């Protein structure tokens, strides 16, 4: 499990660990295997260490889900460069690091599944999400090219890119531009789906036969135009 990179304080970090441990305990109680560790997705070695730990603990690696992301949207004209850089580092570079960490493993074993979260902002243009959309478009492109190259190389690596619309997560907590934050919170209050909707889609993609690759899925609430 990948813990979010951005933590606002020690109390929040403690709460996060408690939530992750609760999930681990639930899985183990049901007869499964699980563990968690915090990972800095902007640091390739940190992600490689996660991959190595998964291999050591579970005897192999079949799937990685690159889901870490932030969305501190603001108008381009405000030139909030620090936020731009943070989105590129986490939303795009974080996914690239995940791909880089598993490709040698998946190529050697000639199977594996890479899943990544893009966004409808990586498919369509939205005012206020210029850099976020740029990062998410980059995720879609990197994932699709990885899929195509694997098909050409015969390494059987499946790649699935998820493009969610409004989903009720902590993304809105990162928006510092007040007007944007207020507008998006009102919008999400009206439309947002629960994260379980994404989990169900992930399960569908993973459960396909090895020769089937669900390469891209756009997930909208039915009431979001």
Secondary structure as GFF3:
##gff-version 3
##sequence-region A 1 225
A	DSSP	alpha_helix	10	29	.	.	.	ID=ss1
A	DSSP	alpha_helix	44	58	.	.	.	ID=ss2
A	DSSP	beta_strand	63	66	.	.	.	ID=ss3
A	DSSP	three_ten_helix	76	78	.	.	.	ID=ss4
A	DSSP	alpha_helix	81	87	.	.	.	ID=ss5
A	DSSP	pi_helix	88	93	.	.	.	ID=ss6
A	DSSP	alpha_helix	94	109	.	.	.	ID=ss7
A	DSSP	beta_strand	112	117	.	.	.	ID=ss8
A	DSSP	three_ten_helix	120	122	.	.	.	ID=ss9
A	DSSP	alpha_helix	130	153	.	.	.	ID=ss10
A	DSSP	beta_strand	157	164	.	.	.	ID=ss11
A	DSSP	three_ten_helix	170	174	.	.	.	ID=ss12
A	DSSP	alpha_helix	178	191	.	.	.	ID=ss13
A	DSSP	alpha_helix	196	206	.	.	.	ID=ss14
A	DSSP	beta_strand	216	219	.	.	.	ID=ss15
###
